[in-house]
Amino acid sequence: MNKGDLVDAVAGSTGDSKSGAAASLDAVLDAITSALKGGDKVQISGFGTFEVRARAARQGGATIQIKASNAPAFKAGKALKEAVN
């Protein structure tokens, strides 16, 4: 499922137009991105938690040095885990 498919699914389940569903989805994604950029966690009860995790610098192979960085991470909640199993 890509973003367009997700917009279609949201529009279908809410009765909203595709443009309205796309705007809503964009607003949610922007809010999550802004929170992560600010160092906050985003916890959605029953779904999961988005957070930023620090990655240490490391050696990649014999000749490549990989710099330290921050990486977004998602941990699925109990309800989501149960739904897919």
Protein Blocks (a to p, Z undefined) as FASTA:
>chain_A
ZZklmmmmmmmmnopafklmmmmmmmmmmmmmmmmmnopacddehiaccdddddddddeh
jkbccdddddddddddfklmmmmZZ
